[in-house]
Each structure stands twice: as C-alpha cells, then as structure tokens.
C-alpha cells in the first residue's frame, strides 16, 4: 500500500474513524501475514531462511493478535488503554525483529529484507495509530 493510499484511507475529519481504520488495516495485514505463515510455513521458511516451526509459531501468535486488534477496531470507541497496548506491542515487535536479525537469525537475503520491511511496516502502524489516538484525544478536549 502506497503512502498516497494510506493518506486517502486516513482522510477524514473524524479522528475516531481514522483510528479505527488504522487498527483495521493493522488487523488485516497482520491476519494475512499469519495465514501465509500458517498455510505456507515450509515454502516460506525455505525462501526466507527460517524454520517452518518458527513460522508456524509466529503465524499462530499473529492470528490471535490480529483477531484482538480487529475486535478493537470494530468497537465504536476503541478504549485508549487497548489502543496504547497495540501501539506498544507494534513498537516492541519492530524492535525485536531488528534485534533478532542482528543477533540470532540467519535468514536468506530475502528473509533479511522481509524482516526489515515488516518491522518498518509494523512501526509505521504504531506511529499512525498513536497519531490518530492523539488526534482523538485533542478533539475531545
């Protein structure tokens, strides 16, 4: 998804809607990633240089996480604490991904690129969700 598409997705005068959209987008992307890891653990593992067991575990975790974020996005007024938890979890995921790449993973070139790209994507979700949460709080003051 391009920056222009993201901007169009977020374009609304209602911060609440923007927040819910970014949560929903996070849930959709995370869910798709989870399904790919679960359904294609063997081939993806060989392509990325990761064990199929690792991808299955990550896929299961991501499926549960995506469902939780999706439930949060479906709420008319997602609770601030829940959104903050998603933002912090996304930032932690991005940091751990980069640390894993530097410290213990030995992926293929494609796997290293994938790890960096998904870390940047998840960090981007965190920033967008934080900004939308902040805009919602400012609009309520």
C-alpha positions in Angstrom: 0.0 0.0 0.0 1.5 3.3 -1.0 1.7 6.5 1.1 -1.0 8.0 -1.1 -3.3 5.1 -0.5 -2.6 5.4 3.3 -3.3 9.1 3.2 -6.6 8.5 1.4 -7.6 5.8 3.9 -6.9 8.2 6.8 -8.6 11.2 5.2 -11.4 12.0 7.5 -12.4 14.9 9.7 -13.3 12.4 12.4 -10.2 11.2 14.4 -12.2 8.3 15.7 -12.8 6.9 12.3 -9.1 7.4 11.4 -8.1 5.5 14.5 -10.5 2.6 13.7 -9.3 2.5 10.1 -5.6 2.2 11.1 -6.5 -0.5 13.6 -8.5 -2.4 11.0 -5.7 -2.1 8.4 -3.2 -3.4 11.0 -5.5 -6.4 11.8 -5.9 -7.2 8.1 -2.2 -7.0 7.2 -1.3 -9.0 10.4 -4.0 -11.5 9.7 -2.9 -12.0 6.1 0.7 -12.5 7.3 -0.5 -15.0 9.9 -2.4 -17.0 7.3 0.6 -17.1 5.0 2.9 -18.3 7.8 0.4 -21.0 8.8 -0.5 -22.2 5.3 2.9 -21.9 3.7 5.4 -22.4 6.6 7.5 -24.9 4.6 8.0 -23.0 1.3 8.2 -19.6 3.1 10.6 -21.0 5.6 12.9 -22.1 2.8 12.6 -18.8 0.9 13.2 -16.7 4.0 15.7 -18.9 5.7 13.6 -19.6 8.8 12.4 -22.8 10.2 8.9 -23.9 9.5 8.3 -24.3 13.2 9.2 -20.7 13.8 6.8 -19.6 11.1 4.0 -21.8 12.5 4.5 -20.3 16.0 4.6 -16.8 14.6 1.6 -17.5 12.5 -0.4 -18.7 15.4 0.6 -15.8 17.6 -0.1 -13.3 14.8 -3.6 -14.8 14.1 -4.6 -14.3 17.7 -3.1 -10.8 17.8 -4.8 -9.8 14.5 -8.1 -11.0 15.9 -7.6 -8.9 19.0 -6.7 -5.8 17.0 -9.7 -6.5 14.7 -12.0 -6.6 17.7 -10.6 -3.4 19.0 -11.1 -1.8 15.5 -14.7 -3.0 15.5 -15.6 -1.1 18.6 -17.3 2.2 18.0 -14.9 3.9 20.5 -11.8 1.7 21.0 -10.6 2.2 24.5 -7.4 4.3 24.9 -5.7 1.6 27.0 -6.3 -1.0 24.3 -5.0 1.2 21.6 -1.9 2.1 23.6 -1.3 -1.6 24.1 -1.4 -2.2 20.4 0.9 0.7 19.7 3.4 -0.5 22.3 3.1 -4.1 21.1 3.8 -2.9 17.5 6.8 -1.0 18.6 8.1 -3.9 20.6 7.6 -6.3 17.6 9.6 -3.9 15.3 12.4 -3.6 17.8 12.6 -7.4 18.5 12.5 -8.1 14.7 15.6 -5.9 14.1 17.3 -7.3 17.2 16.6 -10.9 16.1 18.0 -10.1 12.7 21.2 -8.6 14.2 21.7 -11.2 17.0 20.3 -14.6 16.2 18.5 -15.1 12.9 20.5 -16.2 9.9 18.0 -15.6 7.1 18.4 -15.6 3.4 18.8 -12.2 1.7 15.0 -12.3 1.0 14.4 -13.1 4.7 16.6 -10.2 5.9 14.8 -7.8 3.6 11.4 -9.2 4.6 12.3 -8.8 8.3 13.3 -5.2 7.9 10.3 -4.4 5.7 7.8 -5.9 8.1 9.5 -4.2 11.1 9.1 -0.8 9.3 5.5 -1.6 8.4 4.6 -2.5 12.0 6.4 0.6 13.3 4.5 2.6 10.8 1.2 1.2 12.1 2.3 2.2 15.6 3.1 5.8 14.6 -0.2 6.1 12.6 -2.2 4.6 15.5 -0.5 6.9 18.0 -1.1 10.0 15.9 -4.8 9.0 15.4 -5.2 8.4 19.2 -3.6 11.7 19.9 -5.9 13.5 17.4 -8.9 11.8 19.0 -7.8 12.9 22.5 -7.3 16.5 21.3 -10.7 16.6 19.6 -12.3 15.6 22.9 -10.7 18.4 24.9 
